[in-house]
Amino acid sequence: MAEYEPRVMRKVAQLRDRITAAQGQPMLVNDLMRWFSFDLMGDFAFSQDFGMMENREYHRAIRMLRSAITLLGPFSPAIWIPRLGFAFIPGLWKTDIKERDIASWFIEDVKGSEDNSEHMRWLSGDTATVVVAGRQELSKIDIDDVKAVGALPHLNGAINEAMRLLPAVLTFVTRVTPGEGLVVGETFIPGNVKIAAPRYSIGRLKSAWDQPHQFCPARWYSQLEKIRDKRAFAPFGLGRTSCVGKELAMTEIRMVVANLLANFDISFPPGDNGEAVERDMKDQLTANPGELFLKFETRFGD
């Protein structure tokens, strides 16, 4: 993880510069954060900066991915659909790199495999999947120190609450019950029935959370009694199919939030209240929030 931290901080600085350049004008955060995330993951996965923050437009590879998810996400839980696009994008796989990226480890494995053709199919799929707090705390630390930021209880609590109430994957993954059916608790589910455990609903269960609809970061560090069932929180999945990039994702989120809060006063534009984020949200394999416009005004000290 440590070798990726400089890449994170370079992109965070670029994000900060992009926001500063807007001079307090309302910005569409949806695009801004997608550009940041995909630029960063392009660097991690392929040692290739997609250049979306700089150009303020989507790279063609990301347009293909988003189109696949938009069109097919509601109809199928098959993650291989958007992967297909990446298998046919020339120049995405680089072998001459200065810093190790995620794809380099996959490529190295492919080169050393006897069954090279089979591993090439894995390469096209698995690596593409990679692509798919209070200021009081922040004032006491160096906001560019990854370990220090990662240890802030209120910041981590706020992030966990955001992921609990609005998870990145709202419904996904479905399974089919065995032919003989199965029993969950005291409920019998017949065989060959598609079932799901939607994270959006589980994140708001009264049986798992005290005041489930309340945004309460303190429930994660000083009011632990407000968490009634820890099993209800799994934003990155569980078991063998859990997200292998969890630590990287959490580092990215923490450093972005910490830097934005430390450097900007953030507010809604006049006449906006942010309701569109959830009101217009679509479940398209991953969550596609409604438009969020925010104003970022540079802070010059308290």
Solvent accessible surface area in square Angstrom, and as a share of the most:
residue,aa,sasa,rsa
1,M,87,0.39
2,A,74,0.57
3,E,99,0.44
4,Y,28,0.11
5,E,41,0.19
6,P,66,0.42
7,R,3,0.01
8,V,0,0.00
9,M,36,0.16
10,R,121,0.44
11,K,13,0.05
12,V,2,0.01
13,A,32,0.25
14,Q,52,0.23
15,L,1,0.00
16,R,61,0.22
17,D,91,0.47
18,R,48,0.18
19,I,1,0.00
20,T,63,0.37
21,A,67,0.52
22,A,25,0.19
23,Q,156,0.70
24,G,13,0.12
25,Q,117,0.52
26,P,62,0.39
27,M,29,0.13
28,L,48,0.24
29,V,16,0.09
30,N,20,0.10
31,D,33,0.17
32,L,3,0.02
33,M,51,0.23
34,R,49,0.18
35,W,29,0.10
36,F,4,0.02
37,S,40,0.26
38,F,27,0.11
39,D,0,0.00
40,L,0,0.00
41,M,25,0.11
42,G,0,0.00
43,D,21,0.11
44,F,0,0.00
45,A,0,0.00
46,F,1,0.01
47,S,30,0.19
48,Q,36,0.16
49,D,72,0.38
50,F,9,0.04
51,G,12,0.12
52,M,1,0.00
53,M,1,0.00
54,E,118,0.53
55,N,91,0.47
56,R,151,0.55
57,E,106,0.48
58,Y,32,0.12
59,H,43,0.19
60,R,114,0.42
61,A,0,0.00
62,I,0,0.00
63,R,127,0.46
64,M,84,0.37
65,L,3,0.02
66,R,71,0.26
67,S,57,0.37
68,A,21,0.16
69,I,23,0.12
70,T,63,0.37
71,L,123,0.61
72,L,75,0.37
73,G,11,0.11
74,P,78,0.49
75,F,168,0.70
76,S,32,0.20
77,P,53,0.33
78,A,19,0.15
79,I,47,0.24
80,W,141,0.50
81,I,27,0.14
82,P,5,0.03
83,R,57,0.21
84,L,93,0.46
85,G,19,0.18
86,F,2,0.01
87,A,40,0.31
88,F,161,0.67
89,I,9,0.04
90,P,104,0.66
91,G,60,0.57
92,L,1,0.01
93,W,65,0.23
94,K,79,0.33
95,T,96,0.56
96,D,137,0.71
97,I,42,0.21
98,K,206,0.87
99,E,74,0.33
100,R,83,0.30
101,D,2,0.01
102,I,31,0.16
103,A,2,0.02
104,S,14,0.09
105,W,122,0.43
106,F,70,0.29
107,I,18,0.09
108,E,97,0.44
109,D,82,0.42
110,V,9,0.05
111,K,141,0.60
112,G,70,0.68
113,S,24,0.15
114,E,182,0.82
115,D,73,0.38
116,N,65,0.33
117,S,71,0.45
118,E,49,0.22
119,H,32,0.14
120,M,81,0.36
121,R,152,0.56
122,W,126,0.44
123,L,7,0.03
124,S,21,0.13
125,G,10,0.10
126,D,60,0.31
127,T,0,0.00
128,A,0,0.00
129,T,50,0.29
130,V,35,0.20
131,V,5,0.03
132,V,51,0.30
133,A,21,0.16
134,G,24,0.23
135,R,85,0.31
136,Q,144,0.64
137,E,30,0.13
138,L,7,0.03
139,S,91,0.59
140,K,161,0.68
141,I,48,0.25
142,D,89,0.46
143,I,33,0.17
144,D,72,0.37
145,D,59,0.31
146,V,23,0.13
147,K,173,0.73
148,A,29,0.22
149,V,0,0.00
150,G,24,0.23
151,A,76,0.59
152,L,15,0.08
153,P,64,0.40
154,H,55,0.24
155,L,0,0.00
156,N,26,0.13
157,G,0,0.00
158,A,15,0.12
159,I,10,0.05
160,N,26,0.14
161,E,0,0.00
162,A,52,0.40
163,M,30,0.13
164,R,5,0.02
165,L,20,0.10
166,L,61,0.30
167,P,5,0.03
168,A,73,0.57
169,V,26,0.15
170,L,17,0.09
171,T,48,0.28
172,F,46,0.19
173,V,59,0.34
174,T,30,0.17
175,R,138,0.50
176,V,91,0.52
177,T,3,0.02
178,P,58,0.37
179,G,56,0.54
180,E,139,0.62
181,G,7,0.07
182,L,55,0.27
183,V,98,0.56
184,V,88,0.50
185,G,70,0.67
186,E,178,0.80
187,T,82,0.48
188,F,122,0.51
189,I,34,0.17
190,P,74,0.47
191,G,21,0.20
192,N,117,0.60
193,V,57,0.33
194,K,127,0.54
195,I,55,0.28
196,A,48,0.37
197,A,64,0.50
198,P,42,0.27
199,R,60,0.22
200,Y,69,0.26
201,S,55,0.36
202,I,46,0.23
203,G,2,0.02
204,R,43,0.16
205,L,81,0.40
206,K,146,0.62
207,S,88,0.57
208,A,3,0.03
209,W,0,0.00
210,D,37,0.19
211,Q,96,0.42
212,P,11,0.07
213,H,125,0.56
214,Q,82,0.36
215,F,106,0.44
216,C,14,0.08
217,P,17,0.10
218,A,16,0.13
219,R,0,0.00
220,W,53,0.19
221,Y,86,0.33
222,S,74,0.48
223,Q,61,0.27
224,L,109,0.54
225,E,129,0.58
226,K,32,0.14
227,I,24,0.12
228,R,136,0.50
229,D,38,0.20
230,K,165,0.70
231,R,199,0.73
232,A,17,0.13
233,F,45,0.19
234,A,22,0.17
235,P,29,0.18
236,F,33,0.14
237,G,18,0.17
238,L,126,0.63
239,G,61,0.59
240,R,244,0.89
241,T,112,0.65
242,S,39,0.25
243,C,65,0.39
244,V,153,0.88
245,G,25,0.24
246,K,93,0.40
247,E,107,0.48
248,L,18,0.09
249,A,28,0.22
250,M,13,0.06
251,T,8,0.05
252,E,20,0.09
253,I,58,0.29
254,R,48,0.18
255,M,1,0.00
256,V,12,0.07
257,V,45,0.26
258,A,0,0.00
259,N,1,0.00
260,L,15,0.08
261,L,41,0.21
262,A,29,0.23
263,N,42,0.22
264,F,2,0.01
265,D,65,0.34
266,I,62,0.31
267,S,51,0.33
268,F,92,0.38
269,P,17,0.10
270,P,124,0.78
271,G,95,0.92
272,D,53,0.28
273,N,90,0.46
274,G,15,0.14
275,E,109,0.49
276,A,20,0.16
277,V,28,0.16
278,E,76,0.34
279,R,166,0.61
280,D,66,0.34
281,M,35,0.16
282,K,118,0.50
283,D,58,0.30
284,Q,17,0.08
285,L,12,0.06
286,T,46,0.27
287,A,22,0.17
288,N,36,0.18
289,P,49,0.31
290,G,6,0.05
291,E,102,0.46
292,L,39,0.20
293,F,74,0.31
294,L,27,0.13
295,K,48,0.20
296,F,6,0.03
297,E,85,0.38
298,T,60,0.35
299,R,51,0.19
300,F,189,0.79
301,G,61,0.59
302,D,174,0.90
